[in-house]
Amino acid sequence: MAALAASGATTLVGLMVSETWAQARDRVARFFARGGDGSSTGEELQLSQQELMVAHAEQDELAGSDIEAVWRTRLRRVLLADPEAAEELRLLLAELDPNAQNDPSVSVHNSISGGVQNGPVFQGQHFSGLTFGASGAVPPEQGAGAV
């Protein structure tokens, strides 16, 4: 549950500085309202968003981290009080987070071992359009006059 709360707080703070914040704020406030914590949550979310915008303008990373910590704690409390809220939060995050994957059950595990790596290493789930070792120059055996 701690990981879900952390993910939720990260997504929430990311949304606070996005163009979709107004829509997301209402949905998040409704999520908190399910546990009776909705009376002032909308106002608190708006205040956090305003503080976050000031922190970004002043490049104050500590203030941004503090805001995220507050919402991580609030989410964790909701999840501890009502474990069934976890699925609702997962669905909400998937709906609101534009970077969320369609299949939340997919996980990727990568490891690199065995010494020195003398080439590029890419770790992730989906890659497309990658070209390795392409300098743009045509090798002499493929250039004009090649047989």
N, C-alpha and C positions, 0 to 999 in steps of 0.2 A: 504494500500500500504506500510505503514511503516513496518508491520509484514512481508510482502513478501520480502521487501528489506533486513530486518534483517536476514530472513531465507536464502536468497540468499548469503549474505555476509558470514554467518556462513558456508554454504556449500562451497563457494568459497575458504575461508581460509583453511577449512579442506582438500579440494582437493589439495591445494598448497603443502601440506606435504605428499601427497600420490603418489603412483607409476603411477597413471593415469593423473598426472598433465599436461604433454605435450599435450595430446589429449584434455583435458578440457580447457586448456589455449586458444587453437585455437578457440574452440566453443564459449567461453566467449568473446573473442576479436571480433568475428563476431556479437555477440549480441550487444555489444557496438557500433560497426560500423554501425548498422542499423539507429542510430540517428546522424550519422556524427561524432561520437566521437571515431572512430577506428584508426585514423592515428598513434597515439602513444600508444594506449591502450595495444597492445601486449607487447611492451617494458615495460610499467608500471606494467603489470601483472607479467612479468618476474622479474623485480626489487623487487616487493612486495614479490614474492616467495623466492628470495634470502635473503631478510631481515628477512622473517619469519623463514627460516631455521637457520639463525644465532641466532635469538631470541630463538628458541627452543633449540639450542645447549647451549646457555647461561642461559636457564631457565628464560628468561625475558618475563613474562606473560603480562606485560604492553605494550611492543612493539607489541606483537601479537594482543592485544586488539586494539591498535592504527591502525594497518593495517586493521583489520576487520572494524573499524569505517570508515576508508577512503572509503572502497569498499561499505559499507552500504550506505554512503552518495551518492556515484556515482550512485548506483542502484536506490536509491530513486529519484534522479534527472531525470534519464531516465524514470522512471515510471510516474513521475509527468508531464514530457514533452509529453509523449506518453502513455496514459492509455492502449492502445491496446498492448503495450509491456508486460503487466502483464501476459497475457496468454502465450506468447512466453517464458517468464522467468520461469513460472511454468513448462512448458514442458521441458525446458532445465534443470531445477533442478531435475525433475523426472528422466531424462535420465542420468544425471551425478552423482547424489547422490545414492550410493549403498544402503543406509539405507532408502531411500524413499519408502513409501508404494505404492502399485499398484493403490490404490483407494484414491486419495488425498481428496475426499469429506468425508471420514470417520473421525469422531472425537470421542474422548472418554472423558467422564466427570465422574470423580470419586469424592466421598466425604466420609469422615469418621466423624461421629458425635456421640454424646450420651455418652461421658465419656471415661473411660479407656479401651484401647484395650489390652487384655491379650494374644494375639497370633500374628502370622505374618500377615501383611497386604501387599498385592501385588496390585499395581495399574498399569494398562496398557491395551493394546488391545488384544494381543495374548500371550498365555502361553502354554507350553507343557512340559511334563516330570516332573511336580512338584510332590513332595511327602511331605506330611505334617506329622509331628510327627514320622518320621521313624528314629529310633536310630540305626538300624541294628541288634538289639538284638531281639530274638524270644521270645514272651511272653510265660510264663510257660504253659499256657493252650494250646498252639500250638506246643510246643516242643516235644521231644522224650518221649514216654510213655503216651502221652495224649490220652484220651478216647473219 
